[in-house]
Amino acid sequence: MTTHLLVSTNTIEKYFWTWQGHQIQYTLMGTGKPLVLIHGFGASIGHWRKNIPVLAEAGYRVFAIDLLGFGGSDKPPLNYTLELWQQLLKDFWDTHIQEPTVFIGNSIGALLSLMTATNYPEIAAGAVLINCAGGLNHRPDELNLPLRLVMGLFTKLVSSKLVGVLLFNLIRDKSRIRRTLTQVYRDKAAITEELVDLIYTPSCDPGAQQVFASVLTAPPGPAPIELLPKVEHPLLVIWGEDDPWTPIAGAALYQQQSETGKVEFVAIANAGHCPHDEKPEAVNQLMSDWLCKHHH
């Protein structure tokens, strides 16, 4: 297991770690109780750039990781699943942390945080879920019939050798990325060149298109409704109210659990799918307060 220093940007130092023969990029900042930050689909460590320094300043040892297939990590041609990434997180913890950790994630990263805290209670101290995905993909039973057929066709096209590349190149075009972001962010000022580049740059890596196709055709994985009753640790659930991708209606599940006292639920007004990036002051404050209660 080799670890070597890569580069330093704004004092967030990036490292590489070899996992199952693949290079995984991660960062580490600060000292104290450990946190692991996990990005969503198509994002990377950089999506946490407004959160890492603040959490480190608050007295935590903040790790953020690029999941295999994304960001600065390798993009091998594998069958990508939530279980694969869960194993990556468990092995990362075994190698680098080895003390109870709070897992913090956005979207798919939030679902991975919930999975890890549920399935490996011995390594977790809690989890923060930010606009948690219901699965890696839509479950067919969640879509009405026309949409199911459209998604089925899209999945076939994405996987095809020729059309898949064309589609991927359309989707990752910078102007298209910007348009997609205007759907999922409420605050247009948060959609900066830096943010567009964060998403665009890794999409130029060899293998990025196959990762994209693999993820879109992967099984959805365990559903939050199956995981939630099993969680032994406290959860903070944060939800941008104006999210078209994981609408707040889907958050009812967590709101019901908040009556048990295990789950703290907070809605963020005027924020979309990524409130940690769109409303970082509010989200950082919520996380710091909750961590102070549960992870000191």
Beta strands, then each sheet from edge to edge (+ up, - down):
strand 1: 3-9
strand 2: 12-19
strand 3: 22-29
strand 4: 33-38
strand 5: 60-65
strand 6: 101-106
strand 7: 124-130
strand 8: 235-240
strand 9: 263-268
sheet 1: 1+ 2- 3+ 5- 4- 6- 7- 8- 9-
end
